[in-house]
Amino acid sequence: MLLIEFTRQKMKNSNLNYQENKSNSTKIVLSLLSVLVVLIAVLIFTFFKNSSKQINTTLDTVKNDKTGSSEVNSTSSDSQLKQRELDLKEQELRLKEKELDQRKRGETSTQTQPQNQWSSTPGRYPEASERYLSSAEIQYMSKSELELMRNEIFARHGYIFTKNEKMIRYFNSQSWYSPTSYDVNNMLSKIEKENVALIKMYER
């Protein structure tokens, strides 16, 4: 009887120990699972945090690139506008210079016309034989006008033109022209000689 009782007691104790061990094992497993869940949560949080940082960095880079490109575009557009303004100013200056040139030529022609109309000296530019010319009067005249003015001085004294076909045709068509000599330098007045020298300076 004692043996049976001892055996029962021992089995009972064994069952209790097994249940305690099972309970402890369950607690350990639950603890490990809890730790594992926490680690997984930390890893997920870290991953998303790093991902958000990378996304923000990428967005900032894109914004900077757009800003840089817009600055470059604005700079290039500003330089183009400045270049256009410079071109317009240059065109305005050229137009003003042409207008001044035309006005000065018009003033020169109006100055010579009355003298030509009322002078007894023949030719288109009688003043070249009557008075000293100034640089202001002839500096804006064309080369052909200066050539005619200079040769007209010689033609008034009857110079015979032999080389310049243009002058030959022109003076032969003038009623006042009377060719008589191949050398008229001694016939020129002091005024005419100085005017010839002045005209040559601007005729080149």
Secondary structure, DSSP 4 states (H G I P E B T S, - for coil): -HHHHHHHHHHHHHHHHHHHHHHHHHHHHHHHHHHHHHHHHHHHHHHHHHHHHHHHHHHHHHHHHHHHHHHHHHHHHHHHHHHHHHHHHHHHHHHHHHHHHHHHHHHHHHHHHHHHHH-SS-SS-THHHHS---HHHHTTS-HHHHHHHHHHHHHTTTB---S-HHHHHHHHT-TT----BS--GGG--HHHHHHHHHHHHHH-
